Each structure stands twice: as structure tokens, then as C-alpha cells.
Amino acid sequence: MNAVVEVEDGILVDIEVSPKSKKFEIAGYNEWREKIQIRIRSVPQKGKANKEITREFSNLTKSPVEIVAGPKSQHKTLKIYNISKNEFSDILKNILSDEP
């Protein structure tokens, strides 16, 4: 999965965001764009969507999260601190295997 790159103090994760969903969810991996697809409840106004993304990924990984690229785009890069690519992959596999 090319959407996740390990860096010195964590990982960088490329995501593609679809706003105004019924719930927050990680929908899968877009192989063509090489991004993890997520759906969020918030609308992209006044930073609401970005706050939801960082909060949800922080809850998911139990680590600090920040948006390092694309704050006003549907295509974003997150930096998740203190986690390895393997740990993050395991979290994703558990989430995606739980969904029907």
C-alpha cells in the first residue's frame, strides 16, 4: 500500500475525503490514486472536516495526528506520530475486515 510511508517519528498517510456521509468510516484503498478513502460526517467549512479527520484518526490510532498537506483539498496527507506502518496496517485490516 503506497498510501502509507514511514518517517522518523511516525507515518505519513495519503487520504481521499468524501464529506457529508452518514458516519465516519474508512471505506477502503483506491489503488489507482494510491490513497485511503474515508467518509466523514462534517461539511468542509471552517475547518470542521479537518477537525473530524484528526480527531477520528487520533482515536483510532491512540496517537497525535496532524494534517501536513491539503488542508483545503479532498486529497490530504496526515502525519500520525509514534506509530509504525505495520501497526497502522494492522488497524486498517481490523477495520476493513469488520465491515460487511
Secondary structure as the mmCIF struct_conf table of DSSP 4:
data_model
#
loop_
_struct_conf.conf_type_id
_struct_conf.id
_struct_conf.beg_label_comp_id
_struct_conf.beg_label_asym_id
_struct_conf.beg_label_seq_id
_struct_conf.end_label_comp_id
_struct_conf.end_label_asym_id
_struct_conf.end_label_seq_id
TURN_TY1_P TURN_TY1_P1 ASN A 2 ALA A 3
STRN STRN1 VAL A 4 VAL A 7
TURN_TY1_P TURN_TY1_P2 GLU A 8 ASP A 9
STRN STRN2 GLY A 10 SER A 18
BEND BEND1 LYS A 20 LYS A 20
BEND BEND2 LYS A 22 LYS A 23
STRN STRN3 GLU A 25 ASN A 30
TURN_TY1_P TURN_TY1_P3 GLU A 31 GLU A 34
STRN STRN4 LYS A 35 ARG A 39
BEND BEND3 ARG A 41 SER A 42
BEND BEND4 PRO A 44 GLN A 45
TURN_TY1_P TURN_TY1_P4 LYS A 46 GLY A 47
HELX_RH_AL_P HELX_RH_AL_P1 LYS A 48 THR A 61
TURN_TY1_P TURN_TY1_P5 LYS A 62 LYS A 62
BEND BEND5 SER A 63 SER A 63
STRN STRN5 VAL A 65 ALA A 69
TURN_TY1_P TURN_TY1_P6 PRO A 71 LYS A 72
BEND BEND6 SER A 73 GLN A 74
STRN STRN6 HIS A 75 TYR A 81
BEND BEND7 ASN A 82 ASN A 82
HELX_RH_AL_P HELX_RH_AL_P2 LYS A 85 ASP A 98
#
